[in-house]
Amino acid sequence: MSVLPTPELGRVSAERYVERHLADLVIDDVRGSVGVRGGQAAADAALAAFDVRGYAANRNEVLPIEARGASRLSPYIRHGLLSLRTVWEHVASGPPRDVARYRDELMWQEYARHWYARLGAATASGVRHEVVGRVPVGADTAWPSEMRCVDDTLGELYRDGWLVNQTRMWLASQWTVRHGATWRDGEDEFFRHLLDGSRAANRLGWQWVTGAGSAKVYGFSRRQVERRAPTMCTECELRDNCPIEDWPAEPQLRSVVRDPRLRRDDDVDRTAGPTAVAVTGEATAVWLTAESLGVTDPALAARPDLPVVFAFDEPLLAALRLSSKRLVFLVETLAELAADRQMEIHRAPPIEALAGRAVAVTFAPVPGFRRHLRSIDVVETHPWPWLRRPSAGPVQSFSAWRRSVR
């Protein structure tokens, strides 16, 4: 039987749960994020504590930590504990410049979802260029620990499962632009550890930095570190022989045949899902996906009378080999939900966990969800809470996309 026990509340309980029931599916010793906790209560508290004032000036700051302007809301946004619309409205009363800049970042998140929902598996290759001459290597080679800027950033990634955007770009550029490693391998390493890791925002970021999906690469050099985290340079053992002193050489980018869907979507409803609740029968359970675990999930909120089912997809997790931080975050979230709702948690593919059941679910803008729909008896589909509903217009660049969804 694939049914797991219901988790209890709290970090220690969540870590024990993963240790007992999921430890063989992760790549590390079981430990939750030091800096981020899962669950709706943590998400709501993080949102309440975020003041957008000063964001425009400080969004790229790395050190000292207290100077950072980043919101740290992305793990909760990624798993649907906070919708983009909720966060958008939260900052409305802030200084206009800060609000505009932060909302630009929320729009980038929405762009990533549109891009991935439309293109799906095609994003595993560069959508604009092939980065020529890249080779498969491991993190210990591409990210040398002697570099203080790399070592400190990796420590934060592996400890917290979260990074400011600036250091994400540093690591991605060091991996592919400077070291010549394959960008997909670096993307996978981020995906394993980031609590906000998704094949939408994470993959789009790697394509943008490395030139695989953009017109030019992002170059990483000492100048950025001295500007955003000066102590990383002054305390580095390589400060007098810095390997990133100069601007990196441009990698060779070879143009690829572009997917016509970059310019136009001929099936917007497939990409975006329904605009209203679509009902074809009587649901007997709510299926929760990892894309939408908040208490305001449309299907969950609409059907308080039904039991809730979540599946830890065993074959998928065995292939992904995620960090335990990610699963602890999910278990913390599920434990909170289970305190108020009848819940079943399975260690099985969704098709097995939901066999024999007619389910209500919120549409998820990821290819895996559409694959599952072929085999699961979904009789009630709720719309995804888009910030901007996808259009048929272009997604080949953020600027072109943004004009098309106004």
N, C-alpha and C positions, 0 to 999 in steps of 0.2 A: 504494500500500500504506500502511495506517495505522500500521504497527508503528514505534515509535520505538526508538532504541538504549537499552541499559541504562545508567542513570545511575551515575556513580562516587560514592564516599563523599566527604563534606565540603561545607562551605558554598560555597566558590568553585566547585566542580564543579556544585553544584545551581543556582547563579545562572547559570552558563554554559549549563546544560542548558535552563533556562527561556528564556534569551535566544535560543538557537538554535532551539528547537522550539515555544515557546508564547508568545513575546513579543507576537504580534499579537492575543492574546486577553486581555491585561491592560491596565489603565488608566494605568500609570505606568512609569517606568524600572525595570528589573529590579533588585531589591535585597531580600535577606532581612530578616527582623525583626532588629533590633539586640539585643533582649533575650530572644528565645525561639528555640530551635532545634528542628527536627523530628527524628523518629526514636525508636525504642524506648529506646536508650541514654540519650537526653536525658530522656525521660519517666521512666524508672526512677530516674535521678539526681535529678530534681526531686522525686519522691515521697520518696526516701530523705532528702532535705535538709529536707523539710517537718516542722516540729515544731508541733503544734497548740496547744502551751502559749501562753496569752495571746491566743488567737484571739478569744474572746468580747469582750474589751475593746478589741482593736485592729483588728477586721475592717473598720471603716469609715474608718480613718485614711488620709489621702492624702499629706500631707507632715509631716515629712521622710520620704523613701522608706524609711529604715531602721525607721520606726515602724509600717509597714504590717503587718497580720496576714494579708493575703490569701495564698493558697497558690500562685497562678499555675499551677495544674494544669489549668485549664479547657481549653486547647487540646488537651491530651493526652486528656482525657475526651471532648471533642467528637468526636475521630477514632478513638476506641476503642483508643488506646494504653494507657490506664488505664481499667479498668472502675470504675463507681461502687462495686461490691462490694469491689474491691481497695483503693480509697481509704478506704472505710468501715472496713475492718478495720485499715488502717494506723494510724489514729488511736485505736484502741480503748484503748490504755494511758494516754492523756493525762488531764489533769484533767477530772473529770466535766462541769463547766460548759462548758469549751471543746469537749469532745467533742460534747456535746449541741447546741451552737450550730453547730458545723461540720457535723454530720450533718443539721441542719435545712437547710443550704445544699445538701447532696447530695440531700436529698429534694426540694428545689425544682427541681433539675436533672431529677430523675426525673419530677416533676409536669409539667414542660415537655414532656418526651418523650411522656408519656401524652396530654396535651392536644393536641399536634400530630399524634400518630399517629391519634387518634380523629377530629379535626376537619379535618385536612389543609388544603386550599385555602380552606376557610371562614374560617380565621384571618387571611386577607388583609384582611378587614373587621373592624371592631370587633365582638366577640362579645356585648358588653353595651350599648355606646353608639356612636353616631356623634358624633364631635367636630365640632361645627358651625362653619362659617366658616373652616375651615383652607384655606390656599392653597399651591400648589406653589412652592417656592423652592429655591435652591441653598445649599450649606453655607457659602459665603462671606457670604451674607446672614443666615442664621439663626444662625450662630455667629460673631459679630463678633470679629475678632482683637485689638481694643483692650482687650477684657476679658481680664485675665491668667488668670483661672480657666478661661476657654474656650480661650485660645491654648495654654497649657501642656498642657491635656488633649488637645487636638487633635494637638499635637506628639507626644505619647505614642502616640495612636491610630495616626497615620500612620507613625511610626518603628518602633514595637514590634508593632503589631497586637494590643494588649492593654490593658485598663483595669481598675482596681479598680471594684467595683460602684457605689460612691458617685459617682464621676465619670461613669459611664455614665448614672446617673439625672440628674445635673446637665445633661449635654448633651441628653438626651431632653426634659427639662422645658423647657430654654431653647428648644429647637427648636419644640415644639408649644404648650406652655402659655403661654410668654411671647411668642414671636415669631409664633405663629399659623400655622406651617407644617404641611403634611400629615405625619402621623406615619409613613405608609408610606415616604415619601421619606427621612426620617431613618433609619428602620429599614434601608432599602437601603444607605445610606451606611455605617452600622455593619457590615452584612453584607459589604460589599466589602472592608473592612479588617481586621476582627477575626479572628484565627486561630481563635478558638472560635465564630465566627459560624455560627449555624444558624437555620433558620426555626422552631425550637422555642423555645429559651431566649431568643434575641435578640428574636423577635417577641413572645413573652409579656411580656418586660420592657418593651417599648415600649407594649404595650396596658395594662399595669399602671400605668406612669408617667402616661400621657396620659388615662386614664379610659376608653379605648376598651374595655377588658376588665375594669374594676374599678369599685368604687362611688364613688371619688373620685380626684382627680389628685394627683400629687406636686408640690408647689410648691418651686421653687428660688429661694433668696434669699441675700443676703450672709451671713446668719447661719450657714448650713451651711459656707460657705467659711472663715469666720473660725474656726469650731470645728475643722474637719478639715484645713485647709491655710492657716494664718494668713498665711504669707509671700506667698501669692498676692494677698492684699488689700494688705498693706503695701507691696508692690513694684509695684502696679498703677498705670498712668497715670490711671485713672479713680477712684482711691481717694477723692477728694473730691467726685466726681460720679457715684457708683456707679449704674448702670442697674438693678441688682437689689437696691437698698437695702431696698425694701419687699417685702412678700409679693405675689405676682402675683395678678391678677384671675382668678377662676375662669372657665374656658371654658364655653361652653354645651354640655351633653351631652344628646343626644336618644336616648331609649331605642329600641332596635331589637327586632324580633321575634327571640326567642332560639331558636337551633338546639336542637331537642329532645335532641340528643346531648350537650349540656352536662349534662343531668340523668341520662341513661341511655345505655349502649352496648348495642344489641341484637345486636351481632356482635363479641364480645370476641376471638374467635379471629382474625378479620380484623385487628383492631387490634394484637394482641399477638404473632401468629405462633404457630408450633407449640410445644408443650411438650416434645417429644422429636424426635429426628432423623427427618425424613420422607424416605423413599427410594422412588423409583419407577423407577430405572434405574441404570446404571453411569456414574459421572461420569468425564470425561476431563480436566477442569481445575477449578481453584478460581477463582471470581470474587470478587475483593476489591472492596468498595465504600468510598467515602470515609468512611462511618460507622464502619467497623471495620477499622483498618489495623494493629492490634497483633499481636505474635507469638502472643498467646493467642486470636486470633480463632478461634471454634469450628470453622469449616470448614477454615481453614488448618492448625490444630493436628491435626485429625482425619485430614487427607489429606496427609501429608508426601511421598507418592509422586507427587503430581500437580503439573504446572506451574501457575503462578499468573498470572492475567490481571487487569490494571487498565486502565480506560479513562478518559482525559481526554476527557469528552464535549464535542466541539468545538462543536456548535450551542448547547448549554447555556452553556458558558463564554463564547461570543461574545455571548450575550444578557446574562449577568450582569456581564461586565466587572469581574472581581475585581482587587484589588491583587496585584502579583507576590509580595508577602510570603506570601500564602496558597499559591500554587503552589510556591514555593521550599520551604516547610514540607512539602508533600506529597512533593516530589521527594527531599528529605533522608530522609524516612521510607521511600519506595520503594527508595532506594539501599541502605539497611540490609537490607531484606528480600531484595533481589536478591543480596546477598552470600552468603546461605545457601540461597536457593531459586531454581529455574529460573523466570524471570519474563518475561512479555510485557507491554509497556506500549504502549497504542494511543492515537492521537489520532483518536478516532471515537466515535460513540454506542455504548453497550454492546451494542446489538442487532447492530451491524456487527462489533465486536471479537470477539463470541462466536458469530458465525454458524457453524453446522455443528458446534458443540460441545455436549456434554451437561455441565452444570456443577454443582458443589457450591458452596453459598453460605450465609452466615449471614444470616438474616432481618434486615432493616433497618426500623426503625419510622418510615418516611417515605413519603409518597404516591408519589414517583418510583420507589421500589423496586417497589411493587405494579404500577405501570404497566409497568415493564420485564418483569415476570413473564408478561405476556400474550404476549410476543414472543420470550423467551429460553427455551431448553430447560433448565430447572432440574430436575434429577432427584434432588437431595439438598439439603434445606434444614435448616440447623441453628438451634436456638432462639437468640433474642437474649438476652444475659445481663442480664436485668432485675434491678434492685435490689429492686423490688416488681412483681410481674406485674400488668398492668392488670386491673381489675375492671369490672363493669357499672355501678358507682356514679358519682356526680357528679364533674365536672371544672370546674364553674363558679367555684370558688374553691379556693385551696390548702388551706384548713382543711377544707372539705367533702371534698375528694379524700383528704386524709390520713386522715380517719376511715374512709374506705371501703376503704383498702388495708392497714390494720393486720393 
